[in-house]
Amino acid sequence: MASKPTSMTIRAYDVGFGDCFLLSFDYASGTRHVLIDFGSTRNPSGKEGQGNYLERIAAQIKADCGGKLTAVVATHRHKDHISGFTNTGSKGPGAVIRALKPEIVLQPWTEDPDAARDAKKPTKGLRGARLRRNLMLRNLEDMNRFAGFAQQAASRLQGSHLARARAQLDFLGDDNDLANRDAVVNLMTMGKRKPRYLFAGAPSGLESLLPGVKVHVLGPPTLEQDPRIKTQTDQQADEFWHLRSGFWARRGALAKTKGALSAPLFPRLIAGGSAPWDARWFRYHAQIEQAEALLSIVRTLDDAMNNTSLVLLFEIGDTCLLFPGDAQWENWRYALGQAKYQKLLARVNVYKVGHHGSLNATPKTLWKGFANKGGAGSAHRLLSLLSTKDGVHGESEATAVPRSTLVKALKENSTLIDTRDAKPSELSRRQVITL
């Protein structure tokens, strides 16, 4: 085998609001393929009614990798990144991916099912696969139930004045409520080798599988590496999925109760009766307060999960490819503060845009540090990859994903490959890079 690949192909699959990328490294003896994420919460525009769309994508991945994957990377647990790994009764898109027999699965250290409740870093040894799976699923239930509770509450919020809050609660609840936990189990058991739970600076496990390719793990940091994230952990038990007590356990117990979670405040109104104007005024404002309270909790949950994202940088000679999942500031802060990582990030040639184009997932410090960004015709111009869908996430121009100001900067200062530009007949957009 050649000491390093001579070229590579990047495929960005048009999954709508989600991420799915295939990196194909070409060696003299053959091609090796790494799948990074596979999930969606909304099918792409124009492809909404195409049956099980993710099964079509899985079949295309199988064809593109020639029936064999070298590795699978699941950057974090959000549905729009892992729902494609669903394997229900050996069926579904996850069954197709499993049959591609990846050598190894890489996930963030916060997924380590053996970690203690107050873990600050991943465990060294992993034993008892069945026990770990069962424990992990039990520990996830509290978070899952609360996200589901938020969706249920959203359906009970009536009135046009709550339309935006209702839509966001439904979206965020769906993304964080993993009813299809088959995807979680499938990822735990898919690889031939033991899964790797990675943190900043850890060996990736791909060293022997991708000769000539250095894979730098820039995030997420552990609590020992960056104690500043501990404040967030204390407030948000969802930061690490193995936490079993406290707020989420109580929420889990609440969700187990039979019947309605709470009695309606004005039962006569639900039955269609009338009420005095002051009661109607109170109901109106109580609903707004309820919606905002639920949204603040679910947004916090959503941000915390994004900050567990793996941040991987692939270095092949002079070419550097950055895939940060949905990492946001609390995750980025550690890498951006390290001189060795700053130098690597400055050299990035290919950037997978974080969190489908939200502004807070591409810190300005990161963006300003890219030495290869520039106008059309610039030498070694930065290539940006954006996988997104309009009108799904965000309530206004100030919070919309993708953020228009970021997309404008990407178009002006990089060569942008945007999955929204895929034709109705296209399942992916591809770019070949000579190394």
C-alpha positions, 0 to 999 in steps of 0.5 A, a space after each residue: 500500500 502507498 504510504 498516503 492517499 493520492 486523492 480523495 472524494 467528499 460526498 455531502 448527501 442531501 439529507 435535508 436538515 441533518 448531516 451525512 458525509 462520506 470521505 473516500 481516500 484513494 490509495 494505490 491498492 484501493 479506496 477506504 471510506 469514512 462515514 461521518 454522521 447519518 441523520 435528518 429531522 426533515 427531508 430536503 425540499 422537493 423530496 419530502 414525499 419520497 417514502 423512507 428517504 434515509 433508506 435511499 441514502 443508505 443504499 447510495 452510501 453502499 454503492 458509493 463505498 463499494 459495500 465496505 466502510 472503514 469507519 463510522 463517526 457519530 459526532 453526537 447524539 442528536 437525531 439529525 446526526 444519527 437517525 440514519 443508523 436506526 436498525 429496527 428488527 435488522 431493518 431500516 437504513 441502519 441495517 444497511 450501514 451495519 452490513 457495510 461492516 465498518 472496522 471501528 465506530 468513533 464517538 465523543 467521550 460523553 457517550 462512554 457507557 461505563 463512565 461514572 455518574 460524576 465522570 470527568 473523563 472516559 474510562 480506560 477499560 470497557 467490559 460487559 457489552 450487554 450490561 453497558 448497553 442496558 445501563 446506557 439505555 436506562 440512563 438516557 430515558 430521563 432525557 428522552 422523556 423530558 424531550 417527549 414531554 416538551 413535544 406533548 406540551 407543544 401540542 396543547 399550546 393553542 392559539 396563533 400567538 404561540 405558533 412560533 414557540 409551538 413549532 420550536 418545541 416540536 422541532 427541539 423535542 423531536 431532535 432530542 427525543 430518541 424514541 428510536 434508540 435502536 440507533 444508539 444500540 446499533 452504533 455501540 455494537 456496529 464496529 469490528 473493533 471496540 468503539 472509541 470514545 474520544 476527547 481532545 488530544 486522544 488518538 483517533 483509532 484510525 492511525 492504522 486504518 488510514 495510512 498517511 492521514 493524521 486525524 487530530 481530535 480537537 474536541 470535546 474537551 474533558 472536564 479535566 482539560 477544561 473545568 470551565 464546562 463544569 458549571 454547565 454540567 452542574 446546571 444541565 445533567 443532560 451534558 453527560 448521558 450517564 447521569 441518573 439522579 437529580 432533575 432528569 430522574 424526577 422528570 423521568 418519574 413524572 413521565 411514568 405517571 398514568 393519565 395526564 401529566 397535569 390537569 387543564 387550568 380551565 377545563 370549561 374552555 377546553 370543552 368549548 365553553 366561555 370564561 370571563 375576560 380576566 380568566 381569558 387574559 390569565 390563560 393567554 399569559 400563562 400559556 406564554 410563560 409555560 411555552 417560554 419556560 419549556 423552550 428555555 429548558 429544551 434549548 439548554 438541553 439542545 446546546 449542551 448536546 451540541 457541545 458534546 460533538 466530536 471535532 475532527 481534523 484530517 491532515 493529509 500533507 498540506 490538506 486539512 479537513 475540519 469536521 466539527 459536528 455541531 460544536 458550539 462555543 463551550 466546545 470550541 473554546 478549549 481548542 481555540 485556546 491551544 497554540 498547536 490547534 490554532 496552527 492546524 486550524 489556520 491551515 484548513 482547506 475544507 470546512 464542514 460548516 458547524 450546526 447547519 449554518 448557525 452563527 454560534 457554531 462558527 466562532 468568529 475567532 475560528 473563521 478569522 483564523 482560516 488562512 485559506 479563505 478569500 475571494 474567487 480566484 484565491 490560491 488554495 481557496 477554502 472549500 466549505 460544505 453546508 448541509 441544511 434546510 431553510 425554515 426548520 430551526 430558529 424563530 426569526 432572522 436573528 436565530 434562523 438556521 442557516 444564518 444569512 450573514 454567515 452564508 453570505 460570508 461563506 459565499 464571498 470567502 470560500 467555494 461553497 458546496 450547499 446541499 440545498 443546491 442539489 437537483 431533485 434527482 441528486 442524492 449527493 454533491 461531490 468534490 474530488 481533491 488531489 492530495 
